[in-house]
């Protein structure tokens, strides 16, 4: 049996505490539809959030094996956050 593709979605976030759980719910539907062909994981890049995003992501990281988190020390902007995601990316 061939190895499944590993799709890792890079998600730069800044002050998105209210949107992360709904986003994961929507992404779970997509991952579920493709689970026969690919394994999914989610790499959140916390771009210096100050609204509880970091704490939520830390909790999700502890509770779920499909989530990884990189927290930047302050807000560098979405381009830098996306670049950090590429640096830490582990998908195919």
PyMOL commands that place a pseudoatom at each C-alpha (Angstrom):
pseudoatom trace, name=CA, resn=UNK, resi=1, chain=A, elem=C, hetatm=0, pos=[0.000, 0.000, 0.000]
pseudoatom trace, name=CA, resn=UNK, resi=2, chain=A, elem=C, hetatm=0, pos=[1.496, 3.386, -0.976]
pseudoatom trace, name=CA, resn=UNK, resi=3, chain=A, elem=C, hetatm=0, pos=[2.249, 5.903, 1.727]
pseudoatom trace, name=CA, resn=UNK, resi=4, chain=A, elem=C, hetatm=0, pos=[-0.347, 8.652, 2.141]
pseudoatom trace, name=CA, resn=UNK, resi=5, chain=A, elem=C, hetatm=0, pos=[0.640, 12.195, 1.294]
pseudoatom trace, name=CA, resn=UNK, resi=6, chain=A, elem=C, hetatm=0, pos=[1.139, 14.456, 4.304]
pseudoatom trace, name=CA, resn=UNK, resi=7, chain=A, elem=C, hetatm=0, pos=[-0.539, 17.815, 3.784]
pseudoatom trace, name=CA, resn=UNK, resi=8, chain=A, elem=C, hetatm=0, pos=[0.423, 20.427, 6.345]
pseudoatom trace, name=CA, resn=UNK, resi=9, chain=A, elem=C, hetatm=0, pos=[-1.535, 23.658, 6.201]
pseudoatom trace, name=CA, resn=UNK, resi=10, chain=A, elem=C, hetatm=0, pos=[0.411, 26.760, 7.276]
pseudoatom trace, name=CA, resn=UNK, resi=11, chain=A, elem=C, hetatm=0, pos=[-1.850, 29.177, 9.136]
pseudoatom trace, name=CA, resn=UNK, resi=12, chain=A, elem=C, hetatm=0, pos=[-0.367, 32.548, 10.151]
pseudoatom trace, name=CA, resn=UNK, resi=13, chain=A, elem=C, hetatm=0, pos=[-2.577, 34.086, 12.839]
pseudoatom trace, name=CA, resn=UNK, resi=14, chain=A, elem=C, hetatm=0, pos=[-2.663, 37.388, 14.687]
pseudoatom trace, name=CA, resn=UNK, resi=15, chain=A, elem=C, hetatm=0, pos=[-5.305, 38.005, 17.364]
pseudoatom trace, name=CA, resn=UNK, resi=16, chain=A, elem=C, hetatm=0, pos=[-7.606, 35.280, 16.021]
pseudoatom trace, name=CA, resn=UNK, resi=17, chain=A, elem=C, hetatm=0, pos=[-8.699, 33.606, 19.259]
pseudoatom trace, name=CA, resn=UNK, resi=18, chain=A, elem=C, hetatm=0, pos=[-12.378, 33.784, 18.208]
pseudoatom trace, name=CA, resn=UNK, resi=19, chain=A, elem=C, hetatm=0, pos=[-11.754, 32.332, 14.751]
pseudoatom trace, name=CA, resn=UNK, resi=20, chain=A, elem=C, hetatm=0, pos=[-9.384, 29.415, 15.334]
pseudoatom trace, name=CA, resn=UNK, resi=21, chain=A, elem=C, hetatm=0, pos=[-11.916, 26.822, 16.503]
pseudoatom trace, name=CA, resn=UNK, resi=22, chain=A, elem=C, hetatm=0, pos=[-14.424, 27.583, 13.699]
pseudoatom trace, name=CA, resn=UNK, resi=23, chain=A, elem=C, hetatm=0, pos=[-11.560, 27.457, 11.188]
pseudoatom trace, name=CA, resn=UNK, resi=24, chain=A, elem=C, hetatm=0, pos=[-10.397, 24.075, 12.487]
pseudoatom trace, name=CA, resn=UNK, resi=25, chain=A, elem=C, hetatm=0, pos=[-13.958, 22.780, 12.299]
pseudoatom trace, name=CA, resn=UNK, resi=26, chain=A, elem=C, hetatm=0, pos=[-14.198, 23.803, 8.641]
pseudoatom trace, name=CA, resn=UNK, resi=27, chain=A, elem=C, hetatm=0, pos=[-10.766, 22.386, 7.821]
pseudoatom trace, name=CA, resn=UNK, resi=28, chain=A, elem=C, hetatm=0, pos=[-11.678, 19.109, 9.542]
pseudoatom trace, name=CA, resn=UNK, resi=29, chain=A, elem=C, hetatm=0, pos=[-14.464, 18.604, 6.996]
pseudoatom trace, name=CA, resn=UNK, resi=30, chain=A, elem=C, hetatm=0, pos=[-11.974, 18.898, 4.157]
pseudoatom trace, name=CA, resn=UNK, resi=31, chain=A, elem=C, hetatm=0, pos=[-9.435, 16.643, 5.874]
pseudoatom trace, name=CA, resn=UNK, resi=32, chain=A, elem=C, hetatm=0, pos=[-12.155, 14.061, 6.536]
pseudoatom trace, name=CA, resn=UNK, resi=33, chain=A, elem=C, hetatm=0, pos=[-13.179, 14.014, 2.871]
pseudoatom trace, name=CA, resn=UNK, resi=34, chain=A, elem=C, hetatm=0, pos=[-9.578, 13.355, 1.809]
pseudoatom trace, name=CA, resn=UNK, resi=35, chain=A, elem=C, hetatm=0, pos=[-8.490, 11.042, 4.641]
pseudoatom trace, name=CA, resn=UNK, resi=36, chain=A, elem=C, hetatm=0, pos=[-8.210, 8.016, 2.356]
pseudoatom trace, name=CA, resn=UNK, resi=37, chain=A, elem=C, hetatm=0, pos=[-5.569, 9.810, 0.289]
pseudoatom trace, name=CA, resn=UNK, resi=38, chain=A, elem=C, hetatm=0, pos=[-3.764, 12.160, 2.667]
pseudoatom trace, name=CA, resn=UNK, resi=39, chain=A, elem=C, hetatm=0, pos=[-2.943, 12.860, 6.285]
pseudoatom trace, name=CA, resn=UNK, resi=40, chain=A, elem=C, hetatm=0, pos=[-3.458, 16.448, 7.388]
pseudoatom trace, name=CA, resn=UNK, resi=41, chain=A, elem=C, hetatm=0, pos=[-1.762, 18.576, 9.997]
pseudoatom trace, name=CA, resn=UNK, resi=42, chain=A, elem=C, hetatm=0, pos=[-1.952, 22.255, 10.819]
pseudoatom trace, name=CA, resn=UNK, resi=43, chain=A, elem=C, hetatm=0, pos=[1.013, 24.521, 11.500]
pseudoatom trace, name=CA, resn=UNK, resi=44, chain=A, elem=C, hetatm=0, pos=[-0.105, 27.692, 13.238]
pseudoatom trace, name=CA, resn=UNK, resi=45, chain=A, elem=C, hetatm=0, pos=[2.286, 30.623, 13.222]
pseudoatom trace, name=CA, resn=UNK, resi=46, chain=A, elem=C, hetatm=0, pos=[1.242, 32.937, 16.044]
pseudoatom trace, name=CA, resn=UNK, resi=47, chain=A, elem=C, hetatm=0, pos=[2.430, 36.365, 14.930]
pseudoatom trace, name=CA, resn=UNK, resi=48, chain=A, elem=C, hetatm=0, pos=[2.687, 37.994, 18.376]
pseudoatom trace, name=CA, resn=UNK, resi=49, chain=A, elem=C, hetatm=0, pos=[-1.010, 37.852, 19.281]
pseudoatom trace, name=CA, resn=UNK, resi=50, chain=A, elem=C, hetatm=0, pos=[-2.115, 39.557, 22.506]
pseudoatom trace, name=CA, resn=UNK, resi=51, chain=A, elem=C, hetatm=0, pos=[-5.749, 38.354, 22.704]
pseudoatom trace, name=CA, resn=UNK, resi=52, chain=A, elem=C, hetatm=0, pos=[-5.395, 34.797, 24.042]
pseudoatom trace, name=CA, resn=UNK, resi=53, chain=A, elem=C, hetatm=0, pos=[-4.536, 33.212, 20.692]
pseudoatom trace, name=CA, resn=UNK, resi=54, chain=A, elem=C, hetatm=0, pos=[-1.219, 31.895, 22.014]
pseudoatom trace, name=CA, resn=UNK, resi=55, chain=A, elem=C, hetatm=0, pos=[-2.882, 30.262, 25.021]
pseudoatom trace, name=CA, resn=UNK, resi=56, chain=A, elem=C, hetatm=0, pos=[-5.568, 28.635, 22.859]
pseudoatom trace, name=CA, resn=UNK, resi=57, chain=A, elem=C, hetatm=0, pos=[-2.966, 27.323, 20.421]
pseudoatom trace, name=CA, resn=UNK, resi=58, chain=A, elem=C, hetatm=0, pos=[-0.870, 25.964, 23.294]
pseudoatom trace, name=CA, resn=UNK, resi=59, chain=A, elem=C, hetatm=0, pos=[-3.906, 24.079, 24.608]
pseudoatom trace, name=CA, resn=UNK, resi=60, chain=A, elem=C, hetatm=0, pos=[-4.746, 22.730, 21.148]
pseudoatom trace, name=CA, resn=UNK, resi=61, chain=A, elem=C, hetatm=0, pos=[-1.134, 21.612, 20.671]
pseudoatom trace, name=CA, resn=UNK, resi=62, chain=A, elem=C, hetatm=0, pos=[-1.292, 19.667, 23.953]
pseudoatom trace, name=CA, resn=UNK, resi=63, chain=A, elem=C, hetatm=0, pos=[-4.633, 18.071, 23.079]
pseudoatom trace, name=CA, resn=UNK, resi=64, chain=A, elem=C, hetatm=0, pos=[-4.226, 17.244, 19.395]
pseudoatom trace, name=CA, resn=UNK, resi=65, chain=A, elem=C, hetatm=0, pos=[-1.504, 15.418, 17.534]
pseudoatom trace, name=CA, resn=UNK, resi=66, chain=A, elem=C, hetatm=0, pos=[-2.320, 17.141, 14.223]
pseudoatom trace, name=CA, resn=UNK, resi=67, chain=A, elem=C, hetatm=0, pos=[-1.433, 20.657, 15.404]
pseudoatom trace, name=CA, resn=UNK, resi=68, chain=A, elem=C, hetatm=0, pos=[1.954, 22.312, 15.677]
pseudoatom trace, name=CA, resn=UNK, resi=69, chain=A, elem=C, hetatm=0, pos=[2.561, 25.875, 16.834]
pseudoatom trace, name=CA, resn=UNK, resi=70, chain=A, elem=C, hetatm=0, pos=[5.336, 28.397, 16.347]
pseudoatom trace, name=CA, resn=UNK, resi=71, chain=A, elem=C, hetatm=0, pos=[4.940, 31.610, 18.366]
pseudoatom trace, name=CA, resn=UNK, resi=72, chain=A, elem=C, hetatm=0, pos=[6.812, 34.695, 17.266]
pseudoatom trace, name=CA, resn=UNK, resi=73, chain=A, elem=C, hetatm=0, pos=[7.865, 37.129, 20.007]
pseudoatom trace, name=CA, resn=UNK, resi=74, chain=A, elem=C, hetatm=0, pos=[5.983, 40.072, 18.481]
pseudoatom trace, name=CA, resn=UNK, resi=75, chain=A, elem=C, hetatm=0, pos=[4.010, 40.958, 15.380]
pseudoatom trace, name=CA, resn=UNK, resi=76, chain=A, elem=C, hetatm=0, pos=[6.286, 40.786, 12.339]
pseudoatom trace, name=CA, resn=UNK, resi=77, chain=A, elem=C, hetatm=0, pos=[3.494, 40.855, 9.740]
pseudoatom trace, name=CA, resn=UNK, resi=78, chain=A, elem=C, hetatm=0, pos=[1.852, 38.135, 7.718]
pseudoatom trace, name=CA, resn=UNK, resi=79, chain=A, elem=C, hetatm=0, pos=[4.694, 37.831, 5.178]
pseudoatom trace, name=CA, resn=UNK, resi=80, chain=A, elem=C, hetatm=0, pos=[7.253, 37.102, 7.893]
pseudoatom trace, name=CA, resn=UNK, resi=81, chain=A, elem=C, hetatm=0, pos=[4.842, 34.760, 9.659]
pseudoatom trace, name=CA, resn=UNK, resi=82, chain=A, elem=C, hetatm=0, pos=[4.277, 32.850, 6.433]
pseudoatom trace, name=CA, resn=UNK, resi=83, chain=A, elem=C, hetatm=0, pos=[8.051, 32.698, 5.896]
pseudoatom trace, name=CA, resn=UNK, resi=84, chain=A, elem=C, hetatm=0, pos=[8.454, 31.220, 9.374]
pseudoatom trace, name=CA, resn=UNK, resi=85, chain=A, elem=C, hetatm=0, pos=[5.822, 28.659, 8.434]
pseudoatom trace, name=CA, resn=UNK, resi=86, chain=A, elem=C, hetatm=0, pos=[7.814, 27.642, 5.388]
pseudoatom trace, name=CA, resn=UNK, resi=87, chain=A, elem=C, hetatm=0, pos=[10.912, 27.294, 7.595]
pseudoatom trace, name=CA, resn=UNK, resi=88, chain=A, elem=C, hetatm=0, pos=[9.068, 24.934, 9.991]
pseudoatom trace, name=CA, resn=UNK, resi=89, chain=A, elem=C, hetatm=0, pos=[6.907, 23.147, 7.394]
pseudoatom trace, name=CA, resn=UNK, resi=90, chain=A, elem=C, hetatm=0, pos=[6.974, 19.354, 7.551]
pseudoatom trace, name=CA, resn=UNK, resi=91, chain=A, elem=C, hetatm=0, pos=[4.458, 18.288, 4.876]
pseudoatom trace, name=CA, resn=UNK, resi=92, chain=A, elem=C, hetatm=0, pos=[5.145, 16.730, 1.495]
for i in range(1, 92): cmd.bond("trace and resi %d" % i, "trace and resi %d" % (i + 1))
show_as sticks, trace
zoom trace
